[in-house]
Every structure is written in structure tokens, then in C-alpha cells.
Amino acid sequence: MSALANHLWQSTAFAVLAWLLTVALRKNSARLRHGVWMTASLKFLLPISLLVALGGQMRWRPATEPMPAELTIAVGDVSQPFSAPDAPSMWLAVARPAGSVLPPALAIIWAFGFLAISGSWIVRWLRIRAAVRAGSSLRLGLPVAAITCPTMLEPGVFGIFRPVLLLPEGIFERLSPSQMEAVIAHELCHVRNRDNLSAATQMFIETVFWFHPLVWWMGRQMVTERERASDEEVLRLGGAPSVYAHAILSVCRMYAETPLSCVSGITGADLKQRIEEIMANRRALGLSAGRKVLLAGVGALALGVTVAIWLVDVAHAQTQSQTPTFEVASVKLHVGGTDRNTLVPPTVLPGGRFVSKFPLKFLVSWAYKVPYQGPAGLTGLPDWADGPDSMFDVEATSAMPPGLSVQAREDRVRAMVQALLADRFKLVMRRESKEMPVYALVVAKGGAKLQPADIDEKDCPEASLAALGPQTPSTPTPEVCHAFNGGMGRGLHARAATLSDLAAFVESWTDRPLLDKTGIQGLYRFETKGWLPMDAKVAPDAPGTPLRDGVADADRPTLFEIFDQLGLKMESQKGVVDVYVIDHIEKPLTN
């Protein structure tokens, strides 16, 4: 839908540019203006996406200097205002929402309109063709065949590639020889300029884009300029203005206008204005040097913008199509212990290595940054994938592009894990948006009470297997950034993490999705106590004191109190949340 909207936007902008150009050329040849309108109309048949698809088949040599980001963004914003923002790598393997009915409904409406309009064109065309077949040939010594038939249609040129001059019976008795000569000269102008071909092309564009009013308006402008161009040519060849004008008026009185624009007649466009222009007999101005420069400049601008959009889109499409995958990957069912000395959570190691010795549910949630439990957690996992037999040892490696930050490398590995899950586990995942009660993490009245991290993003160390072993009580903080240790029982421990990381980690223990709405950026250190579960009961003999396993536990705070100590607050709100449903997953293929 966004691709179609962007194509219509680009074509509409091109048409507006064509209109401005025809205004500047209003004193020049009508045939020139007709060509401008034809070019603008053809733009509707030339979507940039087609050029992108063709460009995607080419092998591009990397430029020594990439296109400036500011220029790329500017071109993208102008040419594609309806494009969705680039999705992060976590969405690469997520299927489109299955519940959307708008695109199919619009497609059905378009199909009905297309069939109705094309059917109307075909019926009219068949009627005219039947009249032509019922006619008789005339020998007029013209460069095209002439046929007279029993019809009350005006004289016209029928046919696109092998046109014939169609004349109603009795027209030679109703028009004087000089008037008849002017009418035939007009029709021969249409033949020489292949006006039926351009009109048929415009009819096809109108049929495909029937919902766009600008397409129909441009069609009327093309008919107007086409008839003016033939008028100018008849007068240039020596036709008398008064005789020519009387011939057109006589045809209008006696015959009906042709029902198809691809059957070029003589009475089309604004008749009053045409007669006035014919009688004025003003010669169209030739292209001056200034107007030639203007025409060339507009053409170069349109071509340059089109090429720029194409190059930007091709580069973007190639980037998006290059889904990273592991060079070597091993997936095995875990055999051995399940204690903290054996298990390894999904971890990105230096050199493009990835290791995970954890349940499959956690691996999927890590790959897609989805809470592994809770209202917005994963759903649809079969029993085998959510039980004791769902623990897998995953080890994989892949070369990393130089210069990536630790966070960028981790995002790239997440995309690789997504591809691995789709390949080995045949994972098909669906995202749906639902409105539900949520917690909004906001700054409390007294302000945030956060401890800044002791390192910057660029200095974040990479993970190591040694750091993943058991942590002593005195050093519970992980050494890597954007990572938490602990949980409801041991508290929150992170050396350098954002508030978005915090909300995503804590969401696994809340009874509602937790959304970070603090607006606070940067890395912070977190050290808190453990907290009570959200559904903790209250001791009957000590009102206000939570129970832990049926026993009053006054030392453990609630999660609300944990956030209050950080100068933050969980507010109950309504919000739209993405939920994730696994439609299909299989036991992994052997290595």
C-alpha cells in the first residue's frame, strides 16, 4: 500500500510539473504541449519500484564514497512520504499481520472499477468496428483507406496501427467541397501524428488508475491539445479559417461526437474556444532560446530526480535484501545439566560468534526482542517447544563488517538468529496489534534518581564466556552493556543499560505490558533488591504487609516501590501493544 501511495505521489508531482510547463508554453505549438501531457501520463505506467526491481538484479560495485546520509534521507522523504519507517532487524522474519482486510478490499474495489471501465470501452469499440465492417470503400486517393458507412457519427480515424478514415453516408452532399477538404485534412493530421495510439495509451492509463481524478483531467487536456494541434496544422497548410470553422460547425450540427477518444474526430475539446482560435488564425510561436533552455532544464530535472530516487531505492532495496546469515551454525538438543554452571543465555561473542544453551522459548524471545512471558509475550508455542525437552545448544559464527558498534553487532546477530530459526525450526511468526491495559514507565514527580554508567556506548566491552559463569554476590553486575542479571528474586543488576532495556527486562514479571515513556536516553547503572510478585497477597494480621509463600515478607518491596526508588513510576494506561503469535514451528533439522 505504501509503495502504491508513493508511486501515485511521484506521478502526481510529475503531472503538476507538466502543468506548469504547459502554462509556460501556452503560446507555443499545441503539439508540443500534447507531448508534455503525454509524458506526464506515461509516468503513471513507470513506477520507480519497477526500476528498483530491475536494479536489484544488477551487481553494483561499491562506491569509494557512499552517498551522504542527509541526501539519502532527503530524497527518500520527498519521493516516498508514505513509506513506513525502516524496520529494525528484529522484524526481518516476522510475517505481515494476517488480520488486515483493507488491501484485499481495496483490490476488489479496484478490480470492479477496472472491469466496468474496460468493458465500457470494449462495447463502444465493437460498435464502431461493426459500423466500419458494414461500410463501403471509397477511392479518394488518400494515404489511408476511406470507408463510408451508415452511421450518424462524425468523421473520424478508426484503428491504431492500420487506421482508416471513417465517413458517414451523405456527408459529401451536406458539406461543400472546400469544407470537405478541410475536414479530411484535419483527419489526416491525426493519422500523421498517430493520435489514436497516444489516445489508446491514455485510455489504458485511465482504466488502470480510474480512481485518480488527475488521470482523467490529463486525458481531457490531451484531447484539447490534440485537436488544437490539428487545427494549427490545417491552417498552416493553407486552409481558409472561415471555411474550416464552418465545416466544424456543420459537422457538429449533423453528427454525434465519437464516443471514444482513440477514434480521432473533428469536434472534440472546447468547441467555442477552438472556433475563436481558428478565426483569429494566430500562428504558434516557435521555441525561443529561452524556452528551449526551460524545456531542456525541466526534462533534465525530471530525469535527474527519477534517477536519484531510483538509485536511493535500489541501494535501500539491496541493503534490505541482504539478510545476514551465519556462515556455520550448529543446533543440537542439550544434553547435560541445567544449572547455572552449564546453561548459557543467548550471547554475542567477539569475532561474530554466537552461543546459546537455553530453552527454545528464550532463544526466540531474544532473537525478536519479545518478552518470553506476560500479556505481550510469545504465544502459540507447542508443548514440545515449551517443556523440559526444548533446550538446545546453538553455536554459530559469521564474519562481521568492520567498524560496527557492540550494539550494531548484536542487532546483526539477532537477524542471523531469526534466519536460523526460520531455516532449522521452520519458524513462522505473526505480529498483531491490540489495545489493552498497559503500564507506562514515566518519570516521577521528584525526578529520576538514576546512576549514570561508568562507560560510554562506544566503549562497551564485548561479552565473553567467562563473564557468563556464576556471579558472586559482591559482583552481580554483568560486564556487557544493555544486559541485565537477576530478576524478581535477585533484583536488577546492569552495568550500562538504557531505560528501554530496563522496561523490556522487567516486563517479563509484570501483569501488563510495560512501555518506556520516560524519554530519557543514555546508559545507566542499576542495582536493586528483589521484589514481590505482582499478585502477592497481604497478611491478614498485618494489613499492608505482603506475603511470601504465605509468610509476611516486609523486607521485600513491590515492583512499584523499586521504580519509586529510581525516581520512576508505573502508570496504568490504555495502549496499543504488539503481540506475537507463533503460527508454525518444527523440531530442528539435524546438522
C-alpha positions in Angstrom: 0.0 0.0 0.0 2.8 2.4 0.8 4.5 1.6 -2.5 1.3 2.4 -4.4 0.8 5.6 -2.5 4.4 6.7 -3.1 4.0 5.9 -6.9 0.8 8.0 -7.1 2.5 10.8 -5.2 5.5 10.8 -7.5 3.3 10.7 -10.6 1.1 13.5 -9.3 4.1 15.7 -8.6 5.3 14.9 -12.2 1.9 15.9 -13.6 1.9 19.2 -11.6 5.3 19.9 -13.1 3.9 19.2 -16.6 1.0 21.6 -16.0 3.4 24.4 -15.0 5.4 23.7 -18.2 2.3 23.8 -20.4 1.4 27.2 -18.9 4.9 28.5 -19.7 4.4 27.1 -23.3 0.8 28.3 -23.8 1.8 30.5 -26.8 3.8 27.7 -28.5 2.7 24.8 -30.5 -0.2 22.7 -29.2 1.6 19.6 -30.4 4.4 20.4 -28.0 2.0 20.8 -25.1 0.3 17.5 -26.1 3.7 15.8 -25.9 4.3 17.2 -22.4 0.9 15.9 -21.2 1.6 12.5 -22.8 4.9 12.3 -21.0 3.3 13.1 -17.7 0.6 10.5 -18.3 3.2 7.8 -19.2 4.8 8.4 -15.8 1.9 6.6 -14.2 3.0 3.5 -16.1 6.6 3.8 -14.9 6.7 3.1 -11.2 10.1 3.5 -9.5 9.6 0.1 -7.9 10.0 -1.4 -11.4 13.3 0.3 -11.8 14.3 -0.8 -8.3 13.4 -4.4 -9.2 15.5 -4.2 -12.3 18.3 -2.6 -10.5 18.2 -5.2 -7.8 19.2 -7.8 -10.5 22.4 -5.8 -11.2 25.7 -6.3 -9.5 26.7 -2.9 -8.2 30.3 -2.1 -7.4 30.6 -0.4 -4.0 31.3 3.3 -4.3 34.5 4.6 -2.9 32.4 7.2 -1.0 28.8 6.4 0.0 26.0 8.7 -0.8 25.7 11.3 2.0 23.1 10.2 4.6 21.5 13.6 4.6 20.9 13.5 0.8 19.6 9.9 1.0 17.1 10.9 3.7 16.0 14.0 1.9 15.4 12.1 -1.4 13.5 9.4 0.5 11.3 11.8 2.4 10.4 13.8 -0.7 9.9 10.9 -3.1 8.3 8.4 -0.6 6.4 10.4 2.1 4.1 7.4 2.7 6.9 4.8 3.3 6.9 3.1 6.7 10.0 3.7 8.7 12.8 1.2 8.3 12.1 -1.8 10.5 14.9 -2.9 12.8 16.4 -6.3 12.2 14.1 -8.0 14.7 11.3 -7.7 12.2 13.0 -9.3 9.2 11.4 -12.8 9.6 8.1 -11.7 11.1 5.2 -12.2 8.8 2.7 -9.4 8.0 -0.4 -9.1 10.2 -2.8 -11.7 9.0 -5.9 -9.8 10.1 -5.6 -6.9 7.7 -8.5 -6.8 5.3 -8.0 -3.3 3.8 -5.6 -4.3 1.0 -7.8 -7.2 -0.3 -10.9 -4.9 0.0 -9.3 -2.1 -2.0 -8.1 -4.7 -4.6 -11.6 -6.0 -5.1 -13.0 -2.4 -5.5 -10.2 -1.6 -8.0 -10.9 -4.8 -9.9 -14.6 -3.9 -10.2 -13.8 -0.4 -11.4 -11.2 -1.8 -13.9 -13.6 -4.3 -15.3 -16.5 -1.9 -15.6 -14.5 0.8 -17.4 -12.7 -1.6 -19.7 -16.0 -3.3 -20.5 -17.5 0.0 -21.4 -14.5 0.8 -23.7 -14.8 -2.6 -25.4 -18.5 -2.3 -26.0 -18.1 1.1 -27.7 -15.1 -0.1 -29.8 -17.1 -3.1 -31.0 -20.0 -0.9 -32.1 -17.7 1.3 -34.1 -15.9 -1.7 -35.6 -19.3 -3.2 -36.6 -20.1 0.1 -38.4 -16.8 0.0 -40.2 -17.3 -3.6 -41.4 -20.8 -2.6 -42.7 -19.4 0.3 -44.7 -18.2 0.6 -48.3 -14.8 1.6 -49.5 -14.2 5.0 -51.1 -11.5 5.8 -53.6 -10.3 9.3 -52.6 -6.6 8.9 -53.4 -5.6 9.4 -49.7 -2.7 7.8 -47.9 -5.2 5.8 -45.8 -8.2 3.7 -46.7 -11.5 5.6 -46.6 -14.9 3.9 -45.7 -18.4 5.3 -45.8 -20.9 3.7 -43.5 -24.5 4.2 -42.4 -23.7 5.9 -39.1 -24.5 9.3 -37.6 -21.1 9.6 -36.0 -18.8 12.4 -37.0 -15.9 11.8 -39.5 -13.0 10.1 -37.7 -10.0 7.9 -37.9 -10.6 4.4 -36.7 -7.8 2.0 -35.9 -4.5 2.3 -34.1 -1.8 0.5 -36.3 -3.7 0.4 -39.6 -6.1 3.4 -39.4 -8.9 4.0 -41.8 -10.9 7.2 -42.5 -14.5 6.7 -41.4 -17.0 9.0 -43.2 -20.8 8.9 -42.6 -23.0 8.4 -45.6 -24.2 11.5 -47.3 -21.6 13.8 -45.9 -20.4 14.8 -49.4 -23.9 16.2 -50.2 -24.1 18.1 -46.8 -20.7 19.8 -47.0 -19.2 21.9 -49.7 -16.0 20.6 -51.5 -13.8 23.1 -49.7 -15.4 22.2 -46.3 -14.9 18.5 -47.1 -11.3 19.1 -48.0 -10.8 20.9 -44.6 -12.4 18.0 -42.7 -10.2 15.4 -44.4 -7.1 17.5 -43.9 -7.9 17.6 -40.2 -8.3 13.8 -40.0 -5.0 13.2 -41.9 -3.2 15.3 -39.3 -4.4 12.8 -36.7 -3.1 9.9 -38.8 0.3 11.5 -39.3 0.8 12.2 -35.6 -0.5 8.8 -34.5 -3.1 10.4 -32.2 -5.1 7.2 -31.9 -2.1 5.4 -30.4 -1.5 8.1 -27.8 -5.2 8.3 -27.1 -5.4 4.5 -26.6 -2.5 4.6 -24.3 -4.2 7.3 -22.2 -7.4 5.2 -22.1 -5.4 2.3 -20.7 -3.9 4.6 -18.1 -7.4 5.9 -17.2 -8.7 2.3 -16.9 -5.8 1.2 -14.6 -5.8 4.4 -12.5 -9.6 5.1 -12.7 -9.7 6.2 -9.1 -7.3 9.1 -9.7 -9.1 12.2 -10.9 -5.9 13.8 -12.2 -5.6 11.0 -14.8 -9.0 11.8 -16.3 -8.2 15.6 -16.3 -5.0 15.0 -18.1 -6.9 12.9 -20.7 -9.2 15.9 -21.4 -6.1 18.2 -21.7 -4.6 15.8 -24.2 -7.8 15.8 -26.3 -7.9 19.6 -26.2 -4.2 19.9 -27.3 -4.6 17.2 -29.9 -7.5 19.0 -31.6 -5.7 22.4 -31.4 -2.6 20.9 -32.9 -4.6 19.6 -35.9 -6.3 23.0 -36.3 -2.9 24.7 -36.3 -1.6 22.3 -38.9 -4.7 22.7 -41.2 -4.3 26.4 -41.1 -0.6 26.2 -41.7 -1.2 24.1 -44.8 -3.3 26.9 -46.3 -6.8 26.2 -45.1 -9.1 29.1 -45.0 -10.1 29.9 -41.4 -13.8 30.7 -42.2 -14.3 27.7 -44.4 -12.6 25.4 -41.8 -14.7 26.9 -38.9 -18.0 26.5 -40.9 -17.0 22.9 -41.7 -16.6 22.1 -38.0 -19.9 23.7 -37.1 -21.7 21.9 -39.8 -20.4 18.5 -38.6 -21.4 19.4 -35.1 -25.0 20.1 -36.2 -25.4 17.0 -38.2 -23.4 14.3 -36.5 -22.7 12.9 -33.0 -19.3 13.1 -31.4 -17.3 9.9 -31.4 -17.7 8.0 -28.1 -14.0 7.0 -27.9 -11.0 9.3 -27.6 -8.9 6.8 -29.5 -11.2 7.4 -32.6 -9.9 10.8 -33.5 -12.8 13.0 -34.8 -13.1 16.7 -35.5 -15.5 18.1 -32.9 -13.6 17.3 -29.7 -12.4 19.7 -27.0 -13.9 23.1 -26.2 -15.7 24.0 -29.5 -16.2 27.7 -28.8 -12.6 28.3 -27.9 -11.4 26.3 -30.9 -13.6 28.4 -33.3 -12.3 31.6 -31.8 -8.7 30.4 -32.2 -9.3 29.3 -35.8 -10.9 32.6 -36.8 -8.1 34.6 -35.0 -5.6 32.5 -37.1 -2.7 33.2 -34.7 0.4 31.4 -35.6 2.0 29.4 -32.8 5.3 30.8 -31.7 8.5 28.8 -32.3 10.6 27.8 -29.4 12.9 30.6 -28.5 16.3 30.0 -27.0 15.0 30.7 -23.5 12.1 28.3 -23.9 14.4 25.6 -25.3 16.6 26.0 -22.2 13.5 25.9 -20.0 12.2 22.7 -21.7 15.6 21.1 -21.5 16.1 22.1 -17.9 12.7 20.7 -16.8 13.4 17.5 -18.7 16.8 17.1 -17.1 15.3 17.9 -13.7 12.6 15.3 -14.1 15.1 12.7 -15.4 17.6 13.5 -12.7 15.1 13.3 -9.8 13.8 10.0 -11.2 17.3 8.6 -11.4 18.1 9.8 -7.9 15.0 8.2 -6.5 15.9 5.0 -8.4 19.4 4.9 -7.1 18.4 5.6 -3.5 15.6 2.9 -3.7 17.9 0.4 -5.3 20.6 0.9 -2.6 17.9 0.6 0.1 16.4 -2.5 -1.5 19.7 -4.1 -1.8 20.5 -3.3 1.8 17.2 -4.7 2.9 17.5 -7.8 0.7 20.9 -8.7 2.1 19.6 -10.6 5.1 22.7 -11.7 7.1 23.1 -15.4 7.9 25.6 -17.4 9.8 28.4 -19.0 7.8 28.4 -22.0 10.1 25.7 -23.0 12.6 25.2 -26.0 14.9 21.9 -26.8 16.6 21.8 -29.8 18.9 19.4 -31.0 21.7 21.0 -30.1 25.0 22.4 -33.0 26.9 23.7 -32.5 30.5 23.0 -30.3 33.5 20.6 -27.4 33.7 22.3 -25.4 36.4 23.9 -22.0 36.2 27.3 -23.5 35.6 26.1 -25.2 32.4 23.5 -23.0 30.8 24.5 -20.1 28.7 21.9 -17.4 27.7 21.8 -16.2 24.1 25.1 -14.2 23.8 27.0 -12.5 21.1 30.7 -13.1 21.5 33.7 -11.4 19.8 34.5 -12.3 16.2 30.9 -12.8 15.2 30.4 -15.9 17.4 27.0 -16.7 18.9 26.3 -19.2 21.6 23.1 -20.3 23.4 22.4 -23.2 25.8 19.0 -22.2 26.9 15.3 -23.2 26.3 14.0 -22.5 22.8 11.4 -20.1 24.1 14.1 -17.8 25.4 16.1 -18.1 22.2 13.0 -16.9 20.1 12.3 -14.1 22.6 15.9 -12.9 22.4 16.0 -13.0 18.6 12.9 -10.9 18.3 13.2 -8.8 21.5 9.9 -10.2 22.7 9.0 -10.8 26.3 9.1 -14.6 26.9 6.0 -14.4 29.1 3.3 -11.9 30.1 0.4 -10.4 28.1 2.7 -9.3 25.2 4.8 -12.4 25.4 5.1 -15.3 23.0 2.0 -17.4 22.3 1.4 -20.4 20.1 4.4 -22.5 21.2 3.6 -26.2 21.1 4.2 -28.3 24.2 7.5 -29.8 23.0 8.9 -26.3 22.5 7.9 -25.1 25.9 8.9 -28.0 28.1 12.0 -29.7 29.5 12.9 -31.1 26.1 13.1 -27.7 24.5 16.6 -26.9 25.5 19.0 -26.6 22.6 22.7 -25.9 22.2 23.3 -23.4 19.4 26.7 -22.3 18.3 27.3 -20.3 15.2 29.8 -18.0 13.6 29.8 -15.3 10.9 32.2 -12.6 9.8 31.3 -9.1 10.9 31.7 -5.9 8.8 34.4 -3.7 10.3 33.5 -0.7 12.3 30.3 -1.9 13.9 29.5 -1.0 17.4 28.7 -3.6 20.0 25.0 -2.9 19.8 25.1 -3.0 16.0 26.8 -6.3 16.0 24.2 -7.7 18.4 21.4 -6.5 16.2 23.0 -8.1 13.2 23.4 -11.4 15.1 19.7 -11.2 16.1 18.8 -11.1 12.4 21.0 -14.1 11.8 19.3 -16.0 14.6 15.9 -15.1 13.1 17.1 -16.6 9.8 18.4 -19.7 11.7 15.1 -20.2 13.4 13.3 -19.9 10.1 15.7 -22.4 8.4 16.2 -25.0 11.1 13.0 -24.7 13.1 10.7 -23.6 10.2 9.5 -20.7 12.4 6.6 -18.7 11.1 5.7 -15.8 13.4 2.9 -13.3 13.2 2.6 -9.9 14.8 -0.7 -8.4 15.8 -1.5 -5.0 17.3 -4.0 -5.0 20.1 -5.3 -2.3 22.5 -5.0 -3.4 26.1 -4.2 -2.1 29.6 -0.5 -1.3 29.9 1.9 0.2 32.3 3.7 3.4 31.1 7.1 3.9 32.7 7.3 7.6 33.4 9.4 10.0 35.5 8.0 10.5 39.0 7.3 14.0 40.4 10.6 14.2 42.2 12.6 13.5 39.1 14.6 10.5 38.0 17.2 9.1 40.5 19.5 7.3 38.1 23.2 6.5 38.4 25.0 7.1 35.1 27.0 4.3 33.7 30.8 4.4 34.1 31.3 3.8 30.3 30.0 5.3 27.1 28.3 3.3 24.3 31.4 3.4 22.1 33.5 1.8 25.0 31.1 -1.0 25.7 33.1 -4.3 26.1 32.1 -7.5 24.3 30.7 -10.5 26.1 32.9 -13.4 27.0 32.0 -16.9 28.1 33.9 -16.3 31.3 31.6 -13.5 32.2 28.6 -15.7 31.8 29.5 -18.0 34.7 28.2 -17.8 38.2 28.4 -14.3 39.7 29.4 -13.8 43.3 27.1 -11.7 45.5 29.6 -8.9 45.6 29.8 -8.7 41.8 26.4 -9.4 40.3 26.7 -6.9 37.5 27.3 -8.2 34.0 30.2 -6.6 32.2 28.5 -6.1 28.9 26.1 -3.2 28.0 22.4 -3.4 27.5 22.3 -6.6 29.6 20.6 -7.4 33.0 21.3 -10.0 35.6 18.9 -11.1 38.2 15.2 -10.7 38.2 12.3 -10.8 40.7 14.3 -12.9 43.2 17.8 -11.3 43.0 16.9 -7.8 41.8 18.1 -5.7 38.8 21.8 -5.6 38.1 23.2 -3.9 35.0 26.5 -2.1 34.4 25.3 0.0 31.5 21.7 -0.2 30.2 19.0 2.2 28.9 15.6 2.7 30.3 14.2 0.8 27.3 16.4 -2.1 28.2 15.0 -1.9 31.7 11.4 -1.9 30.7 11.9 -4.8 28.3 13.6 -6.8 31.0 11.1 -6.1 33.8 8.1 -6.7 31.5 8.6 -10.5 32.0 7.4 -10.1 35.6 4.5 -7.6 35.2 0.9 -8.4 34.7 0.7 -5.8 31.8 3.0 -4.8 29.0 5.5 -2.2 30.2 6.2 0.7 27.8 9.1 3.1 28.3 7.7 6.6 28.0 10.3 8.4 30.1 12.0 10.0 27.1 15.3 9.6 28.9 18.3 8.5 26.8 21.7 7.2 27.7 23.3 4.4 29.7 22.7 4.0 33.4 23.8 1.5 36.2 21.1 -0.4 38.0 21.4 -2.1 41.4 18.2 -3.0 43.2 16.8 -5.6 45.6 14.4 -8.3 44.5 10.7 -7.6 44.6 7.5 -9.4 45.3 5.3 -10.9 42.5 2.6 -8.6 41.2 -0.1 -11.0 42.6 1.4 -11.1 46.2 -1.2 -11.4 48.9 -1.4 -9.4 52.1 -1.1 -10.9 55.6 -4.4 -10.8 57.4 -2.8 -9.9 60.7 -0.6 -7.3 59.2 -2.5 -5.2 56.8 -0.3 -3.7 54.1 2.5 -6.3 54.5 2.9 -8.7 51.6 3.2 -12.4 52.0 5.9 -14.6 50.5 4.8 -18.3 50.4 2.2 -17.5 53.0 4.6 -15.7 55.3 4.8 -12.0 55.8 7.8 -10.5 54.0 8.2 -6.9 55.0 11.8 -6.7 53.7 11.0 -7.3 50.0 9.5 -4.3 48.2 6.9 -4.3 45.5 7.9 -3.5 41.9 6.2 -0.2 42.2 8.5 0.6 45.1 11.5 -0.5 43.2 10.7 2.0 40.5 9.9 4.7 43.1 13.5 4.3 44.4 14.7 5.0 40.9 12.5 8.2 40.6 10.3 6.4 38.2 6.6 5.4 38.2 4.4 2.8 36.5 1.2 4.4 35.4 -1.8 2.4 34.4 -2.9 3.4 30.9 -4.6 2.0 27.7 -2.2 1.4 24.8 -1.7 -0.4 21.6 0.8 -3.3 22.0 2.3 -5.7 19.5 1.6 -9.3 20.5 3.4 -12.2 18.8 1.9 -15.5 17.8 3.9 -18.4 16.5 1.9 -20.0 13.7 4.3 -22.8 13.0 7.5 -24.3 14.4 9.1 -27.7 14.0 11.8 -29.7 15.7 15.1 -28.7 14.3 16.8 -30.3 11.3 19.9 -32.3 12.1 23.3 -30.7 11.5 
